[in-house]
Amino acid sequence: MFIPKANRVDDIQEIHRFVNEFSFGILVSNSREKQENDLCLTGTHIPFVLSADEGQSGVLYAHLAKANPQWKTLENQQVMVIFSGPHAYISPTWYAKPPNVPTWNYAAVHAYGHVQLLNKNELLESLTALTKTFEPALHTNTDTMPASYIDKLSAGIVGFKIEVSRWDAQMKLGQNRSKIDQAEIYKELLNSTNLDANQLASYMQKKLQVT
């Protein structure tokens, strides 16, 4: 990912916080299913759970449906996972002084690493971690999710982990603009009828302390 210096994020804890907050990612890998005799890329949108204390830079856990052929080519393959945060259009009319051009502000993280498939016990542990992350009370709700039902359905999925070897992260939030421009951008995003713009305003306020 191309990252201008002003937008680059190198703080591993900040990156981990972002992934935990925006954990629905895109797994991108090579597929051996050929199209015109060439290898092609394939992607699946799935939730990930980050184990921050594993490996050198963290380990990502997820699973795919067995019906999804992407899992068949994953073992030992280097893959990319894309995590997208809030994003929105920025009008050139929001700045204090012309000339300016339109742009798009956003936050995003790319993770790179090699895949290892999980055995059954590791898969069940990763499913427990997933439930505890997003709905802790559900983990002990044996009426809704009895162990026998979980065991039955887990036969239809394939778990995997990615030991992250590199993170690329950037937050393009108008850091290169004046405080006056940042405040105006925040106000316009906050007052927009677009939900993505509202979310970006909230994120911008949290990261740049604009008001």
Secondary structure, 3 states (H helix, E strand, C coil): CCCCHHHECCCHHHHHHHHHHCCEEEEEEEEEEEECCEEEEEEEEEECEEECCCCCCCEEEEEEECCCHHHHHCCCCEEEEEEEEEEEEECHHHCCCCCCCCEEEEEEEEEEEEEEECCHHHHHHHHHHHHHHHCHHHHCCCCCCCHHHHHHHHCCEEEEEEEEEEEEEEEECCCCCCHHHHHHHHHHHHCCCCHHHHHHHHHHHHHHCCC
